[in-house]
Amino acid sequence: GGFKLGDIVNSTPAFVGAPVALPDSLQTPTHSSFLASFGNRRSMLYVGANDGMLHGFSATGTTTEQGQEKLAYVPAQVYENLNKLTDPNYRNTHQFFVDGSPSVGDAFGTFDGIYTGKATGCGTGCWRTTLVNGLGGGGQGVFALDVTDPDGTVLSGIGFSEANAANIVLWEFIDSTTSTPGNDMGYVYGEVAIAKMHNGKWMAVFGNGYNSANENAILYFVCIDGSNCFGSTNFKKIVLNPYVTATGNSNGLSAPAVYDRDNDFVADYVYAGDLRGNLWKIDVTNADPTQWASAHVDGSSVPQPLFKAVDGANAAQAITARPTIRLHPGGQAGYMVYVGTGRYVASGDKTPASSPINTMYGIWDNNVNSTSTPVARSNLLSQTITQYTSTGDVNNDGSVDTADSIRVVSSNTIDWTTHKGWRLDLRTNQTDSLGEMSVTNPVLASNAPERLIFTTLVPTQTACEYGGTSWLMEVSPVNGGNLGVSVFDINNDGVVDAADLKNGASVSGMNPGIGIMPEVVIVNKPGSIPLDLKLASGSTGAVKSVKNYLTPPPTPSGSGTGRRSWRQIK
């Protein structure tokens, strides 16, 4: 009863219940047999904390069991810093430890581990539920655990106990054969992807992060089961943008998005951004891993990005968020890649900057390989933001708004014969938007109207403002513009009607007034009137629920009615 949980800053909790069904065609033994064995396992909640541990809490069971800690793991890379927690001055010298977000997914492998004699091995192959976690600001490394059977009901050797610790830990990766991280290994923020590749192996896929010794942009593939699935090694790395000169062009690769183009549950492409504003596309469609490489290279085989993010003054825009990918919404060949720009990693990022002006992008990847960067800023349709003060109570704090609280985005028409996507610059002419950035993952909501939902961050160093504020934005994924139908109940009167329009146009964004917001979680609430909720916590400590579509919304002047279909978003 006297134990204290450390602060949780950048780690997003991961809930793990019964295995999520995968096609039986993926592997033998089938995934359905795995699901049958572990469908009733204990539900768990995993999160990293700055007390040095990855924690696993029971999310089910008896009243006394719910919330009980069942697992605590201290990665080797943070162990040497644990003594700092006892420093009487620690509150003034805060240290990050397990600061990254866990990714959890089922994967297939032998699970013999890097070292021989592990009790979790399963011969020719078996399914396991794996957890992979970067350390964020806590250290240079990534670790993986086997979280298949918390109680050891089916496999007693991997039930959560101190005696089974060596079986639960799959690997810790630092790109080095010593205890010192390799020169390409940085601080990995964002979630690690877990995917089956075309060589038949399951991988943890992640960028090398920031502040590595070499300052390169590197994409890593690590064999999820810890085996040497690349022959003599358990990992592969692709150098995308090497550090050339010491002129301030340090780099690092951010969280990747793995895309499956044909829904066969095998990775085809990997998209990721870096600190220099390069948006990379890596082709992994070949069964031979030696052929995995940047989809675009010049005549000397030097990797070229799909897109280079720069503002109107040609200043590079860092990409630290994971992209979101979908098929082209206009029926054209290829894919759309959605990503915002900005960085909020180092202490200096907290100071609002006038340059660069950050942007949310929708980039058309027409899936044609090129010897140069295929898409430039000049190829993109521009949309603009206009800010207003609402006449109502947008953030629902009990008082009429006195500051800018709503936004309307333009609705310029895209022409796919000339445009290769769209851009929406985030900084407006209001001084309180100076330095605005988008550093969270954009979310696609396919229920009508189809929307791209993202949050922005406006930093501040003003005392009592919780580090800054955020805007919740919803735009068309087709052109980045106004949706043409209202989605926000701006005056919080329980209905979406003409009172929620601004100058006859639907509102595209709102300031919830809860400080800095992460990526929102979207929950569909069934009922006679369709309703979806966007849930987000803020740096003020408040949790906000923003409702969409309490009643059929009004049609703004000059727009169509839009579709009226819904599906649950998971």
C-alpha positions as CSV (number, residue, x, y, z in Angstrom):
1,G,0.0,0.0,0.0
2,G,3.0,2.3,0.3
3,F,4.3,2.0,-3.2
4,K,4.2,5.1,-5.5
5,L,3.7,5.1,-9.3
6,G,6.1,7.4,-11.1
7,D,4.9,10.2,-13.4
8,I,3.6,9.2,-16.8
9,V,4.5,11.8,-19.4
10,N,4.8,10.6,-23.0
11,S,3.8,6.9,-22.7
12,T,0.3,6.1,-24.0
13,P,-1.3,3.1,-22.2
14,A,-2.1,0.0,-24.2
15,F,-5.0,-2.2,-23.3
16,V,-4.7,-5.9,-24.1
17,G,-7.6,-8.3,-23.9
18,A,-8.3,-11.4,-25.9
19,P,-6.3,-11.8,-29.1
20,V,-7.7,-9.9,-32.1
21,A,-8.5,-12.4,-34.8
22,L,-6.1,-12.7,-37.8
23,P,-6.5,-14.8,-40.9
24,D,-5.6,-18.5,-40.5
25,S,-3.9,-18.3,-43.9
26,L,-1.0,-16.4,-42.3
27,Q,0.7,-19.2,-40.5
28,T,0.4,-22.8,-39.3
29,P,-0.6,-23.5,-36.5
30,T,-3.5,-21.2,-37.2
31,H,-4.3,-18.0,-35.4
32,S,-7.8,-19.3,-34.6
33,S,-6.2,-22.1,-32.5
34,F,-4.2,-19.4,-30.6
35,L,-7.4,-17.4,-30.1
36,A,-9.2,-20.4,-28.8
37,S,-6.4,-21.1,-26.2
38,F,-6.1,-17.5,-25.0
39,G,-9.5,-16.0,-25.6
40,N,-10.2,-15.9,-21.8
41,R,-6.9,-14.6,-20.6
42,R,-6.7,-11.7,-18.1
43,S,-7.1,-8.3,-19.6
44,M,-4.2,-6.0,-18.9
45,L,-3.2,-2.3,-19.2
46,Y,0.5,-1.6,-20.0
47,V,2.2,1.8,-19.6
48,G,5.7,3.2,-19.2
49,A,6.5,5.4,-16.3
50,N,9.3,7.6,-15.1
51,D,10.0,5.4,-12.1
52,G,12.1,3.2,-14.3
53,M,9.5,0.6,-15.2
54,L,7.1,-0.7,-17.7
55,H,4.0,-1.5,-15.7
56,G,1.3,-4.0,-16.3
57,F,-2.0,-3.6,-14.4
58,S,-4.9,-6.0,-14.3
59,A,-7.9,-4.6,-16.1
60,T,-10.2,-7.4,-15.1
61,G,-10.8,-9.9,-12.3
62,T,-12.3,-9.4,-8.9
63,T,-12.8,-6.0,-7.3
64,T,-9.5,-6.4,-5.4
65,E,-7.6,-7.6,-8.5
66,Q,-8.7,-4.7,-10.8
67,G,-5.8,-2.2,-11.0
68,Q,-3.4,-4.5,-9.3
69,E,0.1,-4.5,-10.7
70,K,0.9,-7.8,-12.3
71,L,4.2,-6.9,-14.1
72,A,7.0,-4.4,-13.6
73,Y,10.0,-4.5,-15.9
74,V,13.1,-2.3,-15.7
75,P,15.0,-2.1,-19.0
76,A,18.8,-2.4,-18.8
77,Q,19.3,1.0,-20.4
78,V,17.6,2.8,-17.6
79,Y,18.8,0.7,-14.7
80,E,22.0,2.8,-14.0
81,N,19.8,5.9,-13.6
82,L,17.5,4.5,-10.9
83,N,19.6,5.9,-8.1
84,K,18.6,9.4,-9.3
85,L,15.1,8.8,-8.0
86,T,16.4,9.0,-4.5
87,D,18.0,12.4,-5.0
88,P,16.4,14.9,-2.6
89,N,16.5,17.5,-5.4
90,Y,14.9,15.1,-7.9
91,R,11.8,17.3,-8.3
92,N,14.1,20.0,-9.8
93,T,16.2,17.5,-12.0
94,H,13.4,15.3,-13.4
95,Q,14.7,12.2,-15.3
96,F,12.8,10.3,-18.0
97,F,12.9,6.5,-17.8
98,V,10.4,4.3,-19.7
99,D,8.9,7.3,-21.5
100,G,7.8,5.6,-24.8
101,S,4.5,4.1,-25.7
102,P,4.0,0.3,-25.8
103,S,2.8,-1.4,-29.0
104,V,1.2,-4.8,-28.6
105,G,0.3,-7.4,-31.3
106,D,0.3,-11.1,-32.0
107,A,3.2,-12.4,-34.0
108,F,4.5,-15.7,-35.2
109,G,8.0,-17.1,-34.6
110,T,10.2,-19.7,-32.8
111,F,10.7,-17.4,-29.8
112,D,14.0,-19.0,-28.9
113,G,15.4,-15.5,-28.2
114,I,18.9,-14.1,-28.9
115,Y,20.3,-16.5,-26.2
116,T,20.1,-20.2,-26.4
117,G,18.1,-22.3,-23.9
118,K,15.1,-20.1,-23.5
119,A,12.1,-21.9,-22.1
120,T,9.7,-20.1,-24.3
121,G,11.0,-21.6,-27.6
122,C,8.4,-23.4,-29.7
123,G,10.2,-25.5,-32.3
124,T,9.1,-24.7,-35.8
125,G,6.9,-21.8,-34.8
126,C,4.0,-20.6,-32.7
127,W,1.9,-17.5,-32.0
128,R,2.7,-15.2,-29.1
129,T,1.3,-11.8,-28.0
130,T,4.3,-9.4,-28.0
131,L,4.8,-6.0,-26.4
132,V,7.5,-3.7,-28.0
133,N,8.4,-0.4,-26.3
134,G,10.9,2.4,-27.1
135,L,12.3,4.4,-24.1
136,G,11.4,7.8,-25.5
137,G,13.5,10.4,-23.6
138,G,14.6,7.7,-21.1
139,G,17.3,6.0,-23.1
140,Q,18.6,4.8,-26.4
141,G,16.9,1.5,-27.0
142,V,13.8,-0.7,-27.6
143,F,12.7,-3.8,-25.7
144,A,10.3,-6.6,-26.3
145,L,8.3,-8.8,-23.9
146,D,6.1,-11.9,-24.2
147,V,2.7,-10.9,-22.7
148,T,0.8,-13.9,-24.0
149,D,-0.4,-15.4,-20.7
150,P,-0.3,-13.1,-17.7
151,D,-1.5,-15.8,-15.3
152,G,0.3,-18.7,-16.9
153,T,-3.0,-20.5,-17.2
154,V,-2.0,-22.2,-20.5
155,L,1.7,-21.7,-20.5
156,S,3.0,-21.7,-17.0
157,G,6.5,-20.8,-18.1
158,I,5.5,-17.3,-19.3
159,G,3.1,-16.4,-16.5
160,F,4.0,-13.1,-14.8
161,S,6.4,-14.0,-12.0
162,E,9.9,-13.3,-11.0
163,A,10.9,-16.9,-11.7
164,N,9.8,-16.5,-15.3
165,A,11.5,-13.2,-15.9
166,A,14.1,-14.6,-18.3
167,N,11.3,-16.2,-20.4
168,I,9.1,-13.1,-20.6
169,V,11.9,-10.8,-21.8
170,L,12.4,-11.5,-25.5
171,W,15.2,-8.9,-26.2
172,E,16.6,-5.5,-25.7
173,F,17.9,-3.8,-28.8
174,I,20.5,-1.0,-28.8
175,D,22.3,-1.8,-32.1
176,S,25.4,-2.8,-30.3
177,T,27.2,-6.0,-29.0
178,T,28.2,-4.1,-25.8
179,S,26.2,-2.3,-23.2
180,T,26.7,1.0,-24.9
181,P,24.1,1.9,-27.6
182,G,25.4,1.9,-31.2
183,N,26.2,5.1,-33.0
184,D,23.0,4.9,-35.0
185,M,20.7,4.2,-32.1
186,G,18.8,7.3,-30.8
187,Y,16.0,8.1,-28.5
188,V,12.9,6.3,-29.9
189,Y,9.7,8.2,-29.5
190,G,6.4,7.0,-30.9
191,E,5.0,3.5,-31.3
192,V,6.9,0.6,-32.8
193,A,5.1,-1.3,-35.7
194,I,4.7,-5.1,-35.5
195,A,4.2,-6.7,-38.9
196,K,4.8,-9.8,-41.1
197,M,7.2,-9.2,-43.9
198,H,7.4,-10.7,-47.4
199,N,10.3,-12.9,-46.3
200,G,7.7,-14.7,-44.0
201,K,9.2,-13.3,-40.8
202,W,7.5,-11.1,-38.2
203,M,9.3,-7.8,-37.4
204,A,9.4,-4.9,-35.0
205,V,9.8,-1.9,-37.3
206,F,10.9,1.5,-36.0
207,G,12.9,4.6,-36.7
208,N,16.2,5.2,-34.9
209,G,14.8,8.2,-33.2
210,Y,16.8,11.4,-32.3
211,N,20.2,12.4,-31.0
212,S,22.1,9.4,-32.1
213,A,25.9,9.7,-32.3
214,N,25.9,9.5,-36.1
215,E,22.8,11.8,-36.5
216,N,21.5,9.6,-39.4
217,A,18.0,8.7,-40.4
218,I,17.7,4.9,-40.0
219,L,14.9,2.4,-40.3
220,Y,15.3,-0.7,-38.2
221,F,13.7,-4.2,-38.7
222,V,14.2,-6.4,-35.7
223,C,13.1,-10.1,-35.7
224,I,10.2,-10.1,-33.2
225,D,11.0,-13.5,-31.7
226,G,14.7,-12.6,-31.1
227,S,16.0,-15.2,-33.6
228,N,18.6,-14.5,-36.2
229,C,16.0,-14.4,-38.9
230,F,18.3,-12.4,-41.2
231,G,20.8,-15.3,-41.3
232,S,23.6,-14.3,-39.0
233,T,21.9,-11.4,-37.2
234,N,18.5,-10.5,-35.7
235,F,18.1,-7.1,-37.3
236,K,18.5,-5.1,-40.5
237,K,18.8,-1.3,-40.9
238,I,18.4,1.0,-43.9
239,V,20.3,4.3,-44.0
240,L,18.0,6.8,-45.6
241,N,19.6,10.1,-45.0
242,P,23.2,10.1,-43.6
243,Y,24.7,13.0,-41.7
244,V,27.1,14.8,-44.1
245,T,28.5,17.9,-42.4
246,A,28.4,19.4,-39.0
247,T,26.3,22.4,-40.1
248,G,23.2,21.8,-37.9
249,N,21.6,19.3,-40.2
250,S,21.3,16.6,-37.5
251,N,18.7,14.0,-38.3
252,G,16.8,11.0,-37.0
253,L,13.9,8.9,-38.2
254,S,10.5,9.2,-36.6
255,A,7.8,6.6,-36.0
256,P,7.0,4.6,-39.2
257,A,3.6,3.6,-40.6
258,V,3.5,0.1,-42.2
259,Y,1.1,-0.1,-45.1
260,D,-0.5,-3.3,-46.5
261,R,-1.7,-2.4,-50.1
262,D,-3.7,-5.6,-50.8
263,N,-5.1,-6.5,-47.4
264,D,-3.2,-9.8,-47.1
265,F,-1.8,-8.8,-43.7
266,V,1.7,-8.6,-45.0
267,A,3.7,-5.3,-45.1
268,D,4.3,-3.8,-48.5
269,Y,5.5,-0.2,-47.8
270,V,6.8,1.7,-44.9
271,Y,6.3,5.5,-44.6
272,A,8.2,7.7,-42.1
273,G,9.4,11.2,-41.7
274,D,12.6,12.7,-40.3
275,L,13.8,15.8,-38.5
276,R,14.9,17.4,-41.8
277,G,11.3,17.2,-43.2
278,N,11.9,14.2,-45.5
279,L,8.9,11.9,-46.0
280,W,10.3,8.5,-46.9
281,K,8.7,5.6,-48.7
282,I,10.5,2.2,-48.2
283,D,9.5,-0.6,-50.6
284,V,9.5,-4.0,-48.7
285,T,7.5,-6.0,-51.3
286,N,10.5,-8.3,-52.2
287,A,10.9,-11.6,-50.4
288,D,14.6,-10.9,-50.3
289,P,15.4,-8.4,-47.4
290,T,18.5,-7.3,-49.2
291,Q,16.2,-5.6,-51.8
292,W,14.3,-3.6,-49.2
293,A,15.1,0.0,-49.9
294,S,13.8,3.5,-50.5
295,A,11.2,3.5,-53.3
296,H,12.9,6.5,-54.8
297,V,16.7,6.7,-55.6
298,D,18.7,8.9,-57.8
299,G,21.1,7.8,-60.6
300,S,23.7,7.0,-58.0
301,S,21.3,4.9,-56.0
302,V,21.2,7.5,-53.2
303,P,17.8,7.4,-51.5
304,Q,15.3,10.2,-52.3
305,P,12.2,11.1,-50.3
306,L,8.7,11.0,-51.6
307,F,8.3,14.6,-50.4
308,K,10.4,17.3,-48.7
309,A,8.4,19.3,-46.2
310,V,9.3,23.0,-46.4
311,D,7.3,26.2,-45.7
312,G,6.8,29.1,-48.0
313,A,10.2,30.5,-47.2
314,N,11.8,27.1,-48.0
315,A,12.6,26.4,-44.3
316,A,12.6,22.7,-43.5
317,Q,9.7,21.4,-41.4
318,A,10.5,18.5,-39.1
319,I,8.2,15.5,-39.2
320,T,7.9,13.7,-35.8
321,A,4.4,12.3,-36.1
322,R,3.6,8.9,-37.7
323,P,1.9,9.3,-41.1
324,T,-1.5,7.9,-41.9
325,I,-2.1,6.2,-45.3
326,R,-5.1,5.2,-47.4
327,L,-6.1,4.5,-51.0
328,H,-6.5,7.6,-53.1
329,P,-9.9,9.1,-52.3
330,G,-10.5,10.4,-55.8
331,G,-10.1,7.0,-57.5
332,Q,-6.7,7.7,-58.8
333,A,-3.9,5.2,-58.7
334,G,-1.8,5.0,-55.6
335,Y,-2.2,6.3,-52.1
336,M,-2.6,9.4,-50.0
337,V,-0.2,10.0,-47.1
338,Y,-1.3,12.4,-44.4
339,V,1.2,13.9,-42.0
340,G,1.7,17.1,-40.0
341,T,5.0,18.9,-39.2
342,G,6.7,20.3,-36.1
343,R,8.8,19.0,-33.3
344,Y,8.2,19.1,-29.5
345,V,11.1,17.0,-28.2
346,A,13.9,19.2,-26.9
347,S,13.5,21.9,-24.2
348,G,14.0,24.6,-26.9
349,D,10.9,23.4,-28.7
350,K,8.8,24.9,-25.9
351,T,9.6,28.4,-27.1
352,P,7.1,29.5,-29.9
353,A,9.0,30.0,-33.1
354,S,8.1,32.2,-36.1
355,S,10.0,29.8,-38.5
356,P,9.2,27.4,-39.9
357,I,5.5,27.8,-40.4
358,N,4.2,24.2,-39.9
359,T,1.7,22.5,-42.1
360,M,-0.7,19.5,-42.3
361,Y,-0.2,17.7,-45.6
362,G,-2.1,15.3,-47.8
363,I,0.5,13.9,-50.3
364,W,-0.4,11.8,-53.3
365,D,1.9,8.8,-53.8
366,N,1.1,7.7,-57.3
367,N,3.2,4.5,-56.7
368,V,5.5,5.4,-59.6
369,N,9.2,5.1,-58.7
370,S,11.3,8.3,-59.5
371,T,14.9,9.3,-59.5
372,S,14.1,12.5,-57.8
373,T,11.6,13.7,-55.1
374,P,8.3,13.1,-56.8
375,V,6.2,15.7,-54.9
376,A,7.1,19.4,-54.1
377,R,5.2,22.0,-52.1
378,S,4.4,23.9,-55.4
379,N,2.4,20.8,-56.6
380,L,0.0,21.1,-53.6
381,L,-3.4,22.8,-53.4
382,S,-3.4,25.4,-50.6
383,Q,-6.1,25.7,-48.0
384,T,-6.2,28.4,-45.3
385,I,-7.5,28.8,-41.7
386,T,-9.5,31.7,-40.4
387,Q,-10.0,32.0,-36.6
388,Y,-13.0,33.5,-34.8
389,T,-14.3,34.0,-31.3
390,S,-17.4,32.0,-30.7
391,T,-20.5,33.6,-29.4
392,G,-21.1,30.5,-27.3
393,D,-19.2,28.3,-24.8
394,V,-17.1,26.1,-27.0
395,N,-14.9,24.6,-24.3
396,N,-17.9,24.1,-22.0
397,D,-16.3,25.9,-19.0
398,G,-19.5,27.7,-18.1
399,S,-18.7,31.1,-19.6
400,V,-19.0,32.8,-23.0
401,D,-15.8,32.6,-24.9
402,T,-13.7,35.7,-25.0
403,A,-10.7,34.4,-27.0
404,D,-10.4,32.8,-30.4
405,S,-12.1,29.4,-30.0
406,I,-13.3,28.3,-33.4
407,R,-11.8,28.0,-36.9
408,V,-13.1,27.8,-40.5
409,V,-11.0,26.2,-43.2
410,S,-11.3,27.3,-46.9
411,S,-12.8,24.9,-49.4
412,N,-10.7,25.3,-52.5
413,T,-11.3,22.6,-55.2
414,I,-8.6,20.1,-56.0
415,D,-7.7,19.2,-59.5
416,W,-5.9,15.9,-59.7
417,T,-4.6,16.6,-63.2
418,T,-2.4,19.4,-61.8
419,H,-2.3,18.8,-58.0
420,K,-0.3,16.1,-56.2
421,G,-2.1,16.7,-52.9
422,W,-2.9,19.5,-50.6
423,R,-1.4,21.6,-47.7
424,L,-2.9,23.5,-44.8
425,D,-0.5,25.9,-43.1
426,L,-1.2,26.0,-39.4
427,R,0.0,29.5,-38.3
428,T,-2.7,32.1,-38.8
429,N,-2.4,35.9,-38.5
430,Q,-3.3,35.6,-34.8
431,T,-0.3,36.0,-32.5
432,D,-1.5,33.3,-30.2
433,S,-1.0,30.7,-32.9
434,L,2.7,31.5,-33.3
435,G,4.7,28.3,-33.5
436,E,1.7,26.1,-34.0
437,M,2.6,22.5,-35.0
438,S,1.1,19.1,-35.5
439,V,3.1,16.4,-33.6
440,T,0.4,13.8,-33.1
441,N,-0.8,11.1,-35.5
442,P,-3.7,12.1,-37.8
443,V,-6.7,9.9,-37.7
444,L,-9.0,9.0,-40.5
445,A,-12.7,8.6,-39.7
446,S,-14.5,6.8,-42.5
447,N,-18.0,7.3,-41.2
448,A,-19.9,10.1,-43.1
449,P,-18.7,12.6,-43.6
450,E,-15.3,11.1,-44.1
451,R,-12.8,13.2,-42.1
452,L,-9.2,13.7,-41.3
453,I,-9.0,14.5,-37.6
454,F,-5.8,15.9,-36.0
455,T,-4.7,18.0,-33.1
456,T,-2.3,20.9,-33.1
457,L,0.0,22.3,-30.4
458,V,0.7,26.0,-29.8
459,P,3.6,26.1,-27.2
460,T,3.9,28.7,-24.6
461,Q,6.3,29.4,-21.7
462,T,3.7,31.5,-19.9
463,A,3.3,30.3,-16.3
464,C,0.0,28.5,-15.5
465,E,-0.8,27.7,-19.1
466,Y,0.3,24.1,-18.9
467,G,2.9,24.3,-21.7
468,G,0.5,25.5,-24.4
469,T,-2.8,24.8,-25.9
470,S,-4.2,22.7,-28.7
471,W,-6.7,22.8,-31.5
472,L,-8.9,19.9,-32.6
473,M,-9.2,20.0,-36.4
474,E,-11.5,18.1,-38.8
475,V,-11.0,18.5,-42.6
476,S,-11.8,16.7,-45.8
477,P,-9.1,14.1,-46.6
478,V,-9.8,14.7,-50.3
479,N,-8.7,18.4,-50.4
480,G,-7.8,19.3,-46.9
481,G,-10.6,21.8,-46.9
482,N,-14.0,22.5,-45.2
483,L,-16.1,19.4,-44.8
484,G,-19.2,21.1,-46.1
485,V,-21.3,19.8,-43.2
486,S,-21.2,20.7,-39.5
487,V,-19.6,18.3,-37.1
488,F,-19.2,20.4,-34.0
489,D,-21.9,21.4,-31.5
490,I,-20.3,24.7,-31.0
491,N,-22.7,26.2,-28.5
492,N,-23.1,23.0,-26.5
493,D,-26.9,23.1,-26.6
494,G,-27.2,19.4,-27.4
495,V,-28.1,19.8,-31.1
496,V,-26.1,20.5,-34.3
497,D,-28.1,23.2,-36.1
498,A,-27.7,26.5,-37.9
499,A,-26.5,28.1,-34.6
500,D,-23.3,26.1,-35.0
501,L,-22.4,27.6,-38.3
502,K,-20.0,30.6,-38.7
503,N,-21.0,33.1,-41.4
504,G,-22.9,30.3,-43.2
505,A,-19.9,27.9,-43.2
506,S,-19.3,24.8,-41.1
507,V,-16.7,25.0,-38.4
508,S,-13.5,23.1,-39.0
509,G,-11.8,23.4,-35.6
510,M,-12.2,24.2,-32.0
511,N,-10.0,24.9,-29.0
512,P,-11.2,22.6,-26.2
513,G,-9.4,24.6,-23.5
514,I,-7.6,21.7,-21.8
515,G,-4.0,22.6,-22.6
516,I,-1.9,20.3,-24.9
517,M,-3.8,17.4,-26.4
518,P,-2.5,14.1,-27.7
519,E,-4.0,12.1,-30.6
520,V,-7.7,11.7,-30.0
521,V,-9.5,8.4,-29.4
522,I,-12.7,8.0,-31.4
523,V,-15.6,6.0,-30.0
524,N,-18.9,5.3,-31.8
525,K,-21.9,5.4,-29.5
526,P,-24.8,3.4,-31.0
527,G,-28.4,4.6,-30.6
528,S,-31.3,6.0,-32.5
529,I,-29.3,9.1,-33.2
530,P,-25.8,8.4,-34.5
531,L,-23.1,9.9,-32.2
532,D,-19.4,9.6,-32.1
533,L,-17.2,10.9,-29.3
534,K,-13.7,12.2,-29.6
535,L,-11.9,11.6,-26.3
536,A,-8.7,13.4,-25.3
537,S,-6.8,14.3,-22.1
538,G,-5.1,17.6,-21.8
539,S,-2.0,18.9,-20.0
540,T,-4.3,20.7,-17.6
541,G,-5.3,17.2,-16.3
542,A,-8.8,17.5,-17.8
543,V,-10.4,14.9,-20.1
544,K,-12.5,16.2,-22.9
545,S,-15.3,14.5,-24.8
546,V,-16.3,16.2,-28.0
547,K,-19.5,15.0,-29.6
548,N,-20.3,14.8,-33.3
549,Y,-23.7,14.6,-34.9
550,L,-26.3,14.7,-32.2
551,T,-28.9,15.3,-34.9
552,P,-28.7,15.4,-38.7
553,P,-26.6,18.5,-39.1
554,P,-27.5,21.6,-41.0
555,T,-26.3,22.0,-44.6
556,P,-24.1,25.1,-44.9
557,S,-24.8,27.4,-47.8
558,G,-23.6,26.2,-51.2
559,S,-22.8,22.6,-50.1
560,G,-24.2,19.1,-50.6
561,T,-25.9,17.1,-48.0
562,G,-23.2,14.4,-47.7
563,R,-23.6,10.8,-46.8
564,R,-25.3,9.5,-43.7
565,S,-23.7,6.1,-43.0
566,W,-21.8,5.0,-39.9
567,R,-19.5,2.3,-38.7
568,Q,-17.8,1.7,-35.5
569,I,-14.2,2.8,-35.3
570,K,-11.9,0.5,-33.3
